[in-house]
Amino acid sequence: MVMVKQTIQIYARLRPTKKPAALYSLAEDSENPVLEFVIPHDAADGFINNKRESFKFKFQQIFDQGAKQEEIFENIAKPVAEK
């Protein structure tokens, strides 16, 4: 049996929600797409607030809220099943 070294592929799928908890944006950073969540400071936390407002994550591919199940399958599952 031959072992092939391959990196783990990380994907993100954004699902629509009734109440969005945070704002997000999608951007390209070098070769990988970046998903950024922006969570504004809450005034109830006081004047001095050291909480982060922005969280960035890199993925091989990001599927936005309009992505269909077939698109997810074609891009992720099908290539794995064909190996």
Backbone hydrogen bonds, N-H to C=O, Kabsch-Sander energy under -0.5 kcal/mol:
donor,donor_aa,acceptor,acceptor_aa,energy
4,V,2,V,-0.5
5,K,3,M,-0.5
6,Q,4,V,-0.5
12,A,61,Q,-1.9
14,L,63,F,-2.9
15,R,13,R,-0.6
23,L,38,V,-1.7
25,S,36,E,-2.1
27,A,34,V,-2.3
29,D,27,A,-0.5
29,D,32,N,-2.2
30,S,28,E,-0.5
31,E,29,D,-0.6
32,N,29,D,-1.7
34,V,27,A,-4.1
35,L,57,F,-3.1
36,E,25,S,-2.6
36,E,34,V,-0.5
37,F,55,F,-2.7
38,V,23,L,-3.3
39,I,37,F,-0.6
39,I,53,E,-3.0
45,D,42,D,-2.0
46,G,43,A,-1.5
49,N,47,F,-0.8
55,F,37,F,-2.3
57,F,35,L,-2.3
59,F,33,P,-2.1
60,Q,10,I,-3.1
61,Q,10,I,-0.8
63,F,12,A,-3.2
64,D,62,I,-0.6
67,A,64,D,-2.1
72,I,68,K,-1.8
73,F,69,Q,-2.5
74,E,70,E,-2.7
75,N,71,E,-1.8
76,I,72,I,-2.1
77,A,72,I,-0.7
78,K,73,F,-2.9
80,V,76,I,-0.9
81,A,77,A,-2.5
82,E,78,K,-1.9
83,K,80,V,-1.0
